[in-house]
Amino acid sequence: MTADFILQELLSVANAEKASFLRRFFKCGPGEYAEGDIFLGIVVPIVRSIAKANRKTPPAELQKLITSEYHEARLCALLIVSDQFEKAPEKERAGLYDFFMRNTRFANNWDLVDVTYPHVVGVYLLDKDRSVLYDMAQSSSLWEQRIAIVSTIIFIRNYEFIDTLAISDILLSHKHDLIHKAVGWMLREVGKRDRDTLTSYIEQNSVKMSRTTLRYAIEHYPESERQYFLNKDKRQR
């Protein structure tokens, strides 16, 4: 199983019309956040099936695949490593985690981050020091910043909210909509498990949040409560 073999499999199911749509959807135009990314036009379930069929691909070949110019090839590499991580004994997980961390620059769109990074980085750090997430939250890389916040979903699912809220604090004043949405999404996940914790956080921080973050965070609140926070936010601003 080689990078070239996997790439040929991906190229064999490429769809030019779908690729054109995906380039627009994932903002690959001049000046946009994924400028220059190249899509083959393959839907995620097909990429997943190719990744599953090649799950035993060795690390050296996966390193070649992750550097591909094709978006779906990079996604496939991340999916394979994520699958390997899930099935690996604890003593082998560190190397797979390291693969993810040294290749963050190739996870250069939100789907690459969201579909894979929490399931490796978040899971690996669940019982370890998490300071690396704080370092990434303060990175100059948009994608590392998104990795930092979305990886905390694993902690949230284990009813651990401290890191999500602390990293949200770092990112609340961020300028990019992709971070606004990610922070709001994670806060919403906190609220699904502990509404009081989320309400307290919003009461203290709504004036610092973008409207996008706030709307995402309170999406599941009753309409009357949503209007209270939205109107409170307007008054404070």
ZALUMRO-551024 format. One line per 4 residues: for each residue x, y, z of N, C-alpha, C. Coordinates in pm, 1 decimal, always signed. Layout:
BEGIN
X:Y:Z:X:Y:Z:X:Y:Z; ...;
# end
This chain:
BEGIN
+85.1:-118.8:+0.0:+0.0:+0.0:+0.0:+88.5:+123.5:+0.0; +83.1:+198.8:-106.5:+169.9:+314.8:-121.1:+87.1:+440.6:-143.0; +152.7:+554.7:-123.3:+86.4:+681.8:-148.6:+42.7:+691.3:-293.8; +126.9:+644.9:-385.5:+92.7:+650.9:-528.8:-29.6:+565.2:-558.5;
-36.9:+447.5:-498.2:-151.9:+359.4:-520.0:-280.6:+425.5:-470.9; -276.2:+482.6:-351.2:-395.6:+548.6:-295.9:-435.9:+667.7:-381.6; -337.5:+743.8:-426.1:-367.1:+859.0:-510.4:-432.8:+816.0:-640.2; -385.9:+706.9:-699.1:-448.1:+657.5:-821.9:-592.4:+614.9:-796.5;
-618.1:+554.9:-681.5:-756.0:+519.2:-647.1:-843.3:+644.3:-637.9; -790.7:+747.2:-576.4:-866.3:+871.8:-563.5:-889.8:+936.5:-700.6; -786.8:+939.0:-782.5:-799.7:+999.1:-915.5:-901.9:+924.4:-1000.8; -916.3:+795.5:-977.6:-1008.6:+714.7:-1058.7:-1154.8:+747.6:-1031.0;
-1182.4:+811.0:-917.8:-1321.6:+846.7:-886.2:-1339.6:+998.7:-879.6; -1245.6:+1072.8:-934.3:-1255.5:+1218.9:-935.8:-1376.4:+1264.5:-1017.3; -1431.8:+1377.6:-977.7:-1550.6:+1432.1:-1044.0:-1529.2:+1581.9:-1064.2; -1506.1:+1623.1:-1186.7:-1469.6:+1762.3:-1215.3:-1580.4:+1859.9:-1175.9;
-1705.5:+1820.6:-1199.8:-1816.1:+1909.8:-1165.8:-1825.4:+1929.3:-1014.5; -1811.9:+1819.9:-941.6:-1815.0:+1828.0:-795.4:-1694.9:+1907.0:-743.0; -1580.7:+1890.2:-807.8:-1460.5:+1962.5:-766.2:-1480.7:+2113.4:-777.0; -1546.9:+2155.9:-883.4:-1573.3:+2297.7:-903.1:-1660.8:+2352.5:-790.6;
-1762.4:+2276.1:-753.9:-1849.9:+2316.4:-642.7:-1772.0:+2323.7:-511.5; -1690.0:+2222.6:-485.0:-1614.9:+2217.6:-359.0:-1514.1:+2330.9:-347.3; -1454.0:+2369.8:-458.1:-1360.1:+2483.3:-454.3:-1431.4:+2610.0:-410.0; -1555.7:+2627.2:-453.2:-1632.5:+2744.3:-410.1:-1676.8:+2729.9:-264.5;
-1725.5:+2610.6:-229.4:-1778.0:+2587.9:-95.1:-1669.0:+2603.6:+11.1; -1549.1:+2555.4:-19.0:-1439.5:+2560.0:+77.5:-1348.0:+2680.7:+57.2; -1394.9:+2779.7:-15.1:-1328.6:+2910.0:-23.9:-1184.0:+2900.8:-70.9; -1167.7:+2852.5:-193.1:-1032.4:+2833.1:-247.4:-990.5:+2943.7:-344.1;
-1071.2:+3046.5:-356.6:-1040.3:+3152.8:-450.5:-935.5:+3249.2:-398.2; -889.6:+3341.6:-482.6:-788.8:+3440.0:-442.3:-831.7:+3519.1:-318.7; -745.1:+3524.7:-218.6:-773.9:+3598.8:-97.8:-860.3:+3526.7:+3.2; -912.3:+3408.8:-32.5:-996.3:+3334.2:+60.9:-910.7:+3243.3:+149.0;
-971.5:+3187.0:+252.4:-890.3:+3118.3:+353.3:-823.4:+2990.9:+302.8; -874.3:+2930.1:+195.5:-811.3:+2808.9:+141.1:-760.0:+2833.8:-0.4; -712.5:+2953.8:-21.9:-666.8:+2992.7:-156.0:-571.1:+2889.1:-215.7; -603.8:+2845.4:-336.2:-515.3:+2756.6:-409.8:-533.9:+2609.1:-384.0;
-618.6:+2570.5:-288.0:-639.2:+2427.7:-262.3:-703.1:+2362.6:-384.7; -663.5:+2239.5:-411.0:-710.7:+2168.1:-530.4:-796.7:+2050.0:-487.5; -917.2:+2044.6:-540.4:-1010.8:+1936.8:-509.1:-1025.1:+1841.2:-627.2; -1042.8:+1714.9:-594.3:-1071.6:+1613.7:-697.0:-1221.7:+1595.4:-715.3;
-1299.1:+1640.3:-619.1:-1444.0:+1628.0:-630.1:-1495.4:+1493.2:-582.1; -1444.5:+1446.5:-467.8:-1483.1:+1316.3:-414.4:-1554.6:+1337.8:-280.8; -1671.9:+1280.2:-265.7:-1747.4:+1297.4:-141.7:-1678.4:+1219.6:-29.1; -1699.3:+1265.5:+94.1:-1629.2:+1208.7:+209.8:-1653.1:+1058.7:+227.2;
-1776.2:+1006.6:+209.4:-1793.3:+861.0:+226.6:-1704.4:+777.7:+134.4; -1679.1:+826.2:+14.2:-1591.2:+752.4:-77.2:-1446.7:+761.5:-30.6; -1405.8:+879.8:+15.0:-1269.7:+893.4:+68.9:-1253.3:+801.3:+189.7; -1354.9:+794.1:+273.2:-1349.4:+705.6:+389.5:-1333.4:+559.7:+347.9;
-1404.4:+519.3:+244.3:-1396.5:+379.7:+200.6:-1257.3:+347.2:+146.6; -1196.8:+442.5:+76.7:-1060.8:+421.6:+27.2:-962.3:+417.2:+143.7; -983.0:+504.6:+241.4:-897.4:+503.4:+360.3:-909.3:+369.6:+433.7; -1030.8:+321.1:+448.8:-1053.1:+194.2:+519.3:-984.1:+78.6:+448.2;
-989.6:+79.0:+315.5:-927.8:-29.3:+238.1:-775.4:-24.4:+245.0; -721.2:+92.0:+284.3:-575.1:+109.1:+288.4:-526.1:+140.8:+429.0; -594.6:+89.9:+526.7:-567.4:+126.4:+666.1:-430.7:+80.0:+715.6; -367.3:-12.3:+646.1:-236.8:-62.3:+689.9:-119.7:+5.6:+618.6;
-148.7:+114.3:+551.2:-42.6:+188.7:+482.2:+63.0:+234.0:+582.8; +190.9:+213.2:+554.2:+296.7:+247.9:+650.1:+316.7:+399.1:+662.6; +375.0:+440.8:+773.4:+392.4:+583.9:+801.9:+464.9:+661.9:+693.2; +570.4:+604.4:+635.0:+646.6:+677.7:+533.2:+559.3:+711.1:+412.8;
+470.4:+620.4:+375.9:+381.4:+645.0:+262.4:+272.4:+745.5:+299.2; +225.6:+739.8:+421.4:+125.4:+836.4:+466.4:+183.3:+976.8:+473.4; +311.7:+986.3:+506.7:+377.1:+1116.8:+508.1:+381.6:+1176.0:+367.0; +402.2:+1091.5:+268.3:+398.0:+1139.1:+129.4:+257.1:+1184.7:+92.6;
+158.4:+1107.8:+135.7:+19.7:+1138.0:+98.2:-28.3:+1267.6:+161.6; +12.5:+1294.7:+284.8:-35.1:+1414.0:+355.0:+17.3:+1541.9:+290.2; +124.7:+1531.2:+213.0:+180.6:+1649.8:+147.6:+125.4:+1669.9:+6.7; +28.8:+1589.0:-32.9:-27.6:+1598.9:-167.8:-93.1:+1734.6:-191.6;
-92.7:+1776.0:-315.9:-162.7:+1899.9:-351.6:-313.5:+1882.1:-348.4; -358.8:+1757.1:-348.7:-502.4:+1730.1:-354.1:-562.8:+1721.9:-214.0; -667.7:+1796.8:-194.9:-737.4:+1803.0:-66.6:-779.7:+1664.3:-19.5; -842.0:+1587.6:-107.0:-893.2:+1456.5:-67.6:-781.5:+1358.1:-33.6;
-664.1:+1375.4:-91.6:-550.2:+1290.0:-56.7:-504.3:+1319.6:+85.6; -500.4:+1446.3:+121.5:-462.8:+1482.3:+258.5:-566.5:+1431.0:+358.0; -694.3:+1443.7:+320.1:-800.1:+1390.9:+405.8:-785.7:+1240.0:+422.4; -756.5:+1170.3:+315.1:-742.0:+1025.6:+320.0:-627.8:+986.5:+414.6;
-516.0:+1056.1:+405.6:-402.7:+1027.2:+494.7:-442.8:+1044.8:+640.4; -511.9:+1153.6:+670.4:-554.1:+1179.3:+808.0:-654.2:+1075.3:+856.5; -743.8:+1033.2:+769.3:-841.7:+930.7:+806.2:-773.2:+796.7:+834.7; -673.4:+763.3:+754.9:-601.6:+636.8:+777.3:-529.6:+639.7:+911.7;
-459.9:+749.3:+940.4:-388.0:+758.6:+1067.4:-486.2:+760.3:+1184.2; -599.4:+827.6:+1166.8:-701.5:+829.6:+1271.5:-753.1:+688.9:+1299.4; -774.6:+612.5:+1193.4:-820.3:+473.6:+1208.4:-712.6:+388.7:+1277.6; -588.4:+407.6:+1237.1:-478.7:+334.5:+1300.8:-469.8:+368.6:+1449.3;
-488.4:+497.5:+1480.7:-482.8:+542.0:+1620.0:-592.4:+475.6:+1703.0; -712.6:+470.7:+1648.3:-825.2:+413.2:+1721.3:-798.8:+267.5:+1760.3; -732.3:+194.1:+1672.2:-710.8:+51.1:+1694.0:-576.3:+19.9:+1760.1; -491.6:+121.1:+1776.2:-355.4:+97.1:+1826.2:-353.4:+79.1:+1977.6;
-262.1:-4.6:+2028.1:-240.7:-10.5:+2173.6:-180.6:+121.4:+2221.1; -194.8:+149.5:+2347.2:-152.0:+278.0:+2403.0:-6.6:+309.4:+2370.2; +81.0:+210.7:+2373.5:+223.8:+235.9:+2351.4:+254.8:+281.7:+2209.5; +163.3:+257.7:+2114.7:+185.1:+297.7:+1975.6:+114.4:+427.9:+1939.4;
+30.6:+476.6:+2028.0:-49.4:+595.0:+1995.9:+32.7:+723.4:+1988.6; +139.8:+731.3:+2065.1:+220.2:+854.3:+2067.2:+274.4:+887.4:+1928.8; +321.0:+787.1:+1855.3:+374.6:+811.1:+1721.7:+269.2:+860.9:+1624.8; +146.5:+810.6:+1637.7:+36.6:+853.4:+1550.2:-9.1:+994.2:+1586.3;
-11.8:+1023.4:+1715.3:-39.2:+1160.1:+1760.7:+66.6:+1255.9:+1706.3; +192.5:+1215.1:+1712.0:+300.5:+1300.1:+1660.8:+284.1:+1327.4:+1511.5; +236.6:+1227.6:+1436.2:+211.0:+1248.2:+1293.1:+112.6:+1363.8:+1274.2; +7.0:+1362.1:+1350.1:-93.1:+1469.5:+1339.6:-32.7:+1604.6:+1376.5;
+45.1:+1607.7:+1482.8:+95.1:+1735.2:+1531.6:+204.3:+1795.0:+1442.5; +284.0:+1713.0:+1378.8:+388.6:+1769.8:+1293.6:+336.6:+1803.1:+1153.2; +212.0:+1767.0:+1125.3:+154.7:+1793.4:+993.1:+35.5:+1888.0:+996.6; +28.1:+1970.7:+1098.9:-86.5:+2061.5:+1109.7:-95.9:+2156.2:+989.7;
+18.3:+2189.8:+930.5:+13.9:+2284.8:+817.0:-56.4:+2225.6:+695.2; -69.5:+2093.5:+690.1:-137.5:+2030.6:+577.5:-286.1:+2008.2:+605.2; -327.9:+2028.1:+729.6:-470.4:+2021.7:+763.7:-527.3:+2162.1:+747.0; -527.3:+2207.5:+622.7:-549.3:+2349.3:+594.3:-689.4:+2379.8:+543.0;
-786.7:+2315.4:+603.0:-925.6:+2354.1:+583.8:-1006.4:+2296.6:+699.1; -1122.4:+2354.5:+722.5:-1196.2:+2317.7:+843.9:-1243.1:+2172.6:+844.3; -1272.0:+2115.7:+729.4:-1317.3:+1976.4:+729.1:-1203.7:+1881.6:+766.0; -1082.9:+1909.7:+718.9:-967.9:+1826.8:+753.9:-946.1:+1828.0:+904.7;
-962.7:+1943.1:+964.6:-947.1:+1955.5:+1109.5:-1059.9:+1883.8:+1182.9; -1182.7:+1917.7:+1149.8:-1296.8:+1873.3:+1230.2:-1321.7:+1723.3:+1221.6; -1297.3:+1665.0:+1104.6:-1327.8:+1523.5:+1083.7:-1227.2:+1432.4:+1152.4; -1105.1:+1481.3:+1174.8:-999.4:+1390.9:+1221.2:-929.7:+1433.5:+1350.5;
-895.8:+1558.2:+1365.7:-808.3:+1597.5:+1476.8:-864.9:+1569.4:+1615.9; -991.9:+1594.9:+1641.8:-1040.9:+1563.3:+1776.4:-1024.1:+1416.3:+1813.3; -1035.6:+1327.8:+1714.8:-1033.1:+1183.6:+1741.1:-892.0:+1130.6:+1764.9; -793.9:+1212.7:+1737.1:-655.8:+1175.4:+1769.1:-601.5:+1266.5:+1879.2;
-598.0:+1395.0:+1852.5:-539.5:+1489.2:+1948.5:-620.9:+1495.5:+2077.0; -752.9:+1511.9:+2063.4:-836.8:+1518.8:+2182.6:-832.2:+1391.9:+2264.7; -841.2:+1278.7:+2196.7:-838.7:+1149.7:+2267.9:-703.3:+1127.7:+2334.9; -595.7:+1155.8:+2264.1:-461.6:+1133.5:+2319.8:-438.2:+1218.5:+2444.0;
-486.8:+1342.9:+2441.5:-459.9:+1434.6:+2552.4:-558.4:+1420.8:+2667.7; -653.8:+1331.7:+2654.7:-758.7:+1320.9:+2756.5:-701.4:+1296.6:+2896.0; -594.6:+1216.8:+2904.2:-534.3:+1189.1:+3035.1:-391.9:+1242.7:+3044.4; -364.2:+1350.2:+2966.0:-228.0:+1405.3:+2963.0:-230.7:+1557.8:+2976.4;
-113.6:+1614.3:+2986.0:-99.3:+1759.9:+2989.1:-152.7:+1819.9:+2858.7; -229.0:+1926.2:+2870.3:-296.9:+1984.3:+2753.9:-241.5:+2120.9:+2714.0; -126.0:+2155.3:+2765.0:-70.7:+2288.2:+2737.5:-46.2:+2311.5:+2588.9; -23.5:+2203.9:+2511.9:-1.9:+2219.7:+2368.5:-122.5:+2283.5:+2301.3;
-240.9:+2258.9:+2351.8:-360.6:+2320.2:+2293.4:-361.5:+2471.4:+2316.0; -312.1:+2513.5:+2430.0:-305.1:+2657.4:+2459.1:-200.4:+2724.0:+2369.4; -92.0:+2653.7:+2344.7:+9.4:+2706.2:+2253.0:-49.7:+2722.1:+2112.8; -126.0:+2623.1:+2068.1:-186.0:+2631.3:+1934.6:-293.6:+2739.3:+1927.9;
-365.7:+2757.7:+2036.6:-467.8:+2862.0:+2038.7:-406.4:+3000.5:+2018.6; -280.9:+3015.7:+2057.9:-211.6:+3143.3:+2043.0:-116.8:+3145.5:+1923.0; -126.4:+3043.4:+1840.7:-45.1:+3035.0:+1719.6:-91.0:+3138.0:+1617.2; -7.3:+3161.6:+1519.0:-46.2:+3249.3:+1407.8:-121.1:+3172.1:+1299.7;
-133.7:+3041.8:+1317.4:-201.0:+2956.8:+1219.6:-349.8:+2944.2:+1251.6; -432.7:+2983.9:+1158.0:-578.0:+2970.0:+1173.7:-615.9:+2825.7:+1202.5; -549.4:+2733.0:+1133.1:-586.6:+2591.6:+1146.2:-542.8:+2534.7:+1279.3; -427.0:+2574.5:+1330.5:-387.4:+2529.4:+1463.3:-481.1:+2585.5:+1569.5;
-525.8:+2707.8:+1549.7:-620.9:+2766.5:+1643.8:-752.5:+2688.2:+1643.3; -797.1:+2648.1:+1524.3:-920.4:+2569.4:+1518.0:-899.2:+2430.3:+1579.1; -783.3:+2369.2:+1552.1:-751.5:+2239.7:+1613.8:-760.6:+2250.9:+1765.8; -705.9:+2358.5:+1820.7:-702.5:+2375.9:+1966.4:-841.8:+2372.3:+2026.5;
-935.2:+2443.5:+1966.5:-1068.4:+2450.2:+2027.0:-1152.1:+2327.4:+1995.1; -1150.2:+2277.7:+1872.1:-1239.8:+2165.4:+1841.0:-1192.6:+2035.1:+1903.6; -1064.1:+2022.9:+1931.5:-1015.0:+1901.1:+1997.4:-1070.9:+1886.3:+2137.8; -1116.3:+1997.2:+2196.5:-1171.4:+1988.9:+2332.4:-1307.6:+1922.2:+2336.4;
-1365.8:+1890.5:+2221.8:-1495.8:+1823.1:+2223.2:-1485.7:+1687.9:+2293.7; -1368.9:+1625.8:+2287.4:-1349.7:+1498.3:+2356.7:-1354.4:+1519.7:+2508.1; -1297.8:+1628.9:+2556.2:-1303.7:+1659.6:+2699.2:-1448.6:+1687.9:+2740.1; -1517.8:+1763.6:+2656.0:-1657.7:+1797.6:+2684.9:-1741.3:+1671.1:+2699.5;
-1719.3:+1575.5:+2610.2:-1795.3:+1450.0:+2616.4:-1766.2:+1371.7:+2742.6; -1655.2:+1406.2:+2807.4:-1620.8:+1346.4:+2936.2:-1652.9:+1441.2:+3051.9; -1734.9:+1541.4:+3023.9:-1781.1:+1638.4:+3123.5:-1666.1:+1715.7:+3187.3; -1568.3:+1747.0:+3105.4:-1457.6:+1833.2:+3146.7:-1464.1:+1959.8:+3061.1;
-1494.1:+2071.3:+3123.7:-1521.6:+2194.9:+3049.4:-1414.5:+2302.4:+3064.3; -1324.3:+2285.2:+3159.2:-1230.1:+2392.7:+3192.7:-1147.3:+2435.0:+3071.6; -1094.1:+2339.6:+2997.3:-1007.3:+2375.0:+2884.5:-1085.8:+2440.3:+2771.5; -1206.6:+2393.5:+2747.2:-1289.7:+2455.7:+2643.8:-1313.7:+2602.5:+2676.3;
-1348.1:+2631.0:+2799.7:-1376.4:+2769.2:+2837.8:-1250.7:+2854.6:+2837.0; -1140.0:+2797.8:+2881.4:-1013.9:+2874.0:+2885.0:-963.8:+2904.0:+2744.2; -973.9:+2806.8:+2653.9:-930.1:+2829.7:+2515.3:-1027.5:+2922.6:+2444.1; -1155.0:+2913.7:+2478.5:-1251.4:+3009.4:+2424.7:-1213.6:+3151.1:+2464.5;
-1171.2:+3169.4:+2589.4:-1126.4:+3302.3:+2635.4:-1017.2:+3357.4:+2543.7; -923.6:+3272.2:+2506.2:-812.8:+3314.8:+2420.4:-862.4:+3357.4:+2283.0; -965.5:+3288.6:+2234.1:-1009.3:+3306.9:+2095.1:-1130.9:+3397.0:+2077.8; -1189.6:+3444.8:+2185.6:-1314.3:+3522.7:+2173.8:-1298.8:+3647.6:+2088.6;
-1181.9:+3709.0:+2090.9:-1162.2:+3833.3:+2014.8:-1103.6:+3808.0:+1875.3; -1099.0:+3681.7:+1835.2:-1043.6:+3646.3:+1704.2:-1123.1:+3714.6:+1593.0; -1056.6:+3742.0:+1481.3:-1119.9:+3815.7:+1371.9:-1188.7:+3725.6:+1268.4; -1156.5:+3596.2:+1269.1:-1203.5:+3510.4:+1159.1:-1331.1:+3435.0:+1194.1;
-1422.3:+3431.3:+1097.4:-1550.7:+3365.7:+1115.7:-1536.2:+3216.6:+1144.7; -1434.1:+3151.5:+1089.8:-1415.8:+3008.5:+1114.7:-1386.2:+2979.8:+1261.9; -1321.4:+3073.7:+1329.0:-1295.7:+3058.1:+1471.4:-1420.1:+3094.5:+1551.3; -1492.0:+3196.9:+1508.4:-1617.9:+3231.7:+1575.8:-1711.0:+3110.7:+1578.4;
-1723.1:+3043.5:+1464.7:-1813.4:+2928.6:+1455.3:-1764.2:+2812.3:+1540.8; -1633.3:+2788.1:+1538.5:-1578.3:+2676.3:+1615.0:-1596.4:+2697.7:+1764.9; -1569.8:+2819.2:+1812.3:-1586.8:+2848.8:+1954.4:-1734.3:+2836.1:+1993.1; -1821.4:+2892.4:+1912.3:-1965.2:+2881.7:+1941.1:-2012.8:+2737.8:+1943.9;
-1962.5:+2658.6:+1851.8:-1996.7:+2516.6:+1845.6:-1955.2:+2445.0:+1974.3; -1830.7:+2467.1:+2020.3:-1784.7:+2400.6:+2141.0:-1860.9:+2448.8:+2264.7; -1891.3:+2577.3:+2270.3:-1970.4:+2626.5:+2382.9:-2109.2:+2563.6:+2382.6; -2167.3:+2549.5:+2266.1:-2297.6:+2482.6:+2255.5:-2289.6:+2339.3:+2308.3;
-2177.6:+2270.2:+2276.8:-2160.1:+2133.1:+2325.4:-2150.2:+2130.2:+2477.5; -2084.3:+2230.9:+2535.4:-2081.8:+2241.6:+2681.8:-2224.3:+2255.5:+2734.1; -2301.4:+2342.8:+2671.2:-2437.8:+2368.1:+2716.1:-2528.6:+2247.2:+2708.4; -2503.0:+2158.1:+2615.6:-2583.4:+2035.6:+2605.8:-2567.4:+1949.4:+2730.2;
-2453.2:+1961.8:+2796.6:-2422.7:+1878.2:+2912.2:-2437.4:+1952.4:+3044.1; -2418.5:+2083.9:+3039.6:-2429.6:+2162.6:+3162.1:-2475.4:+2303.8:+3124.3; -2605.8:+2322.6:+3120.8:-2661.4:+2451.6:+3078.2:-2618.8:+2564.0:+3170.5; -2610.4:+2537.4:+3299.5:-2574.1:+2643.0:+3394.3:-2433.1:+2695.1:+3368.6;
-2339.4:+2603.1:+3338.3:-2201.6:+2644.5:+3309.5:-2197.3:+2734.2:+3187.0; -2270.2:+2697.4:+3082.7:-2271.0:+2779.7:+2961.5:-2337.7:+2914.1:+2988.7; -2449.7:+2913.4:+3058.8:-2520.7:+3038.7:+3085.7:-2432.6:+3135.0:+3164.2; -2364.0:+3082.6:+3263.1:-2274.2:+3166.8:+3342.5:-2163.7:+3224.7:+3255.1;
-2109.1:+3142.5:+3166.8:-2000.7:+3189.6:+3079.2:-2051.2:+3299.2:+2985.2; -2168.4:+3280.2:+2929.9:-2222.9:+3380.6:+2837.0:-2255.5:+3510.1:+2910.7; -2310.4:+3499.1:+3030.6:-2341.5:+3619.3:+3109.0:-2215.7:+3703.3:+3129.3; -2103.1:+3637.2:+3149.9:-1978.2:+3708.1:+3176.9:-1908.2:+3756.3:+3049.5;
-1933.4:+3689.8:+2936.9:-1848.9:+3713.1:+2819.6:-1922.0:+3751.6:+2691.1; -2051.9:+3765.6:+2694.6:-2125.4:+3789.4:+2569.9:-2079.1:+3915.8:+2497.8; -2037.7:+4017.1:+2572.8:-1994.1:+4141.3:+2509.2:-1865.0:+4121.7:+2430.7; -1785.6:+4019.5:+2466.3:-1660.4:+3992.9:+2396.8:-1679.3:+3902.9:+2275.0;
-1794.7:+3838.0:+2267.0:-1818.4:+3739.9:+2160.5:-1865.1:+3806.8:+2033.0; -1829.7:+3746.2:+1921.1:-1893.6:+3787.0:+1796.3:-2039.2:+3741.3:+1801.0; -2122.3:+3803.6:+1719.5:-2262.9:+3760.6:+1712.9:-2272.2:+3615.8:+1665.3; -2180.9:+3575.4:+1577.9:-2181.8:+3437.5:+1528.6:-2156.4:+3340.2:+1643.0;
-2054.3:+3366.6:+1723.5:-2024.0:+3279.9:+1837.1:-2143.7:+3271.3:+1931.5; -2201.7:+3385.0:+1962.2:-2315.1:+3387.4:+2053.9:-2432.6:+3308.0:+1998.4; -2464.3:+3328.4:+1872.7:-2577.5:+3256.9:+1812.1:-2554.4:+3106.3:+1811.4; -2434.5:+3065.1:+1778.0:-2403.2:+2921.6:+1781.2:-2417.6:+2866.9:+1923.1;
-2365.1:+2940.5:+2021.1:-2362.3:+2891.4:+2158.6:-2501.7:+2871.3:+2216.1; -2594.5:+2960.3:+2183.8:-2728.4:+2955.8:+2244.8:-2832.9:+2895.3:+2152.3; -2788.1:+2825.9:+2050.8:-2879.8:+2772.0:+1950.0:-2990.6:+2685.7:+2010.2; -2960.6:+2611.2:+2115.4:-3057.7:+2519.1:+2172.7:-3132.7:+2577.2:+2292.9;
-3112.4:+2704.9:+2320.3:-3187.1:+2768.2:+2428.4:-3331.0:+2793.5:+2382.1; -3424.3:+2799.9:+2475.2:-3560.3:+2843.0:+2438.6:-3556.5:+2982.0:+2377.2; -3651.7:+3010.0:+2291.8:-3650.6:+3136.6:+2218.1:-3645.0:+3257.7:+2310.9; -3716.2:+3252.4:+2421.0:-3716.4:+3367.3:+2512.5:-3576.6:+3393.2:+2568.9;
-3503.9:+3287.0:+2601.7:-3368.3:+3303.5:+2653.0:-3272.6:+3348.9:+2543.5; -3293.1:+3297.0:+2423.9:-3209.4:+3340.0:+2312.0:-3224.8:+3490.1:+2290.0; -3347.9:+3537.4:+2291.1:-3372.7:+3679.3:+2269.1:-3315.3:+3764.0:+2382.2; -3321.0:+3711.4:+2503.3:-3262.4:+3784.0:+2616.5:-3114.0:+3808.2:+2592.4;
-3040.2:+3703.5:+2554.6:-2896.2:+3718.0:+2535.3:-2864.7:+3801.0:+2411.0; -2940.4:+3783.9:+2305.3:-2914.3:+3861.0:+2184.2:-2941.6:+4009.4:+2206.2; -3046.7:+4039.8:+2277.8:-3079.1:+4179.8:+2303.8:-2985.7:+4238.7:+2409.3; -2947.4:+4155.9:+2506.8:-2849.3:+4200.3:+2607.0:-2717.8:+4234.7:+2539.2;
-2681.2:+4152.3:+2444.3:-2557.8:+4175.9:+2369.9:-2564.8:+4306.9:+2293.7; -2679.3:+4337.9:+2234.5:-2694.9:+4463.2:+2160.1:-2679.2:+4583.3:+2253.6; -2742.1:+4573.7:+2370.5:-2735.6:+4685.9:+2466.0:-2593.3:+4708.5:+2513.4; -2521.9:+4599.7:+2539.2:-2385.6:+4611.8:+2590.5:-2290.9:+4669.6:+2485.5;
-2317.0:+4639.8:+2359.3:-2231.3:+4690.3:+2254.5:-2262.7:+4835.2:+2225.1;
# end
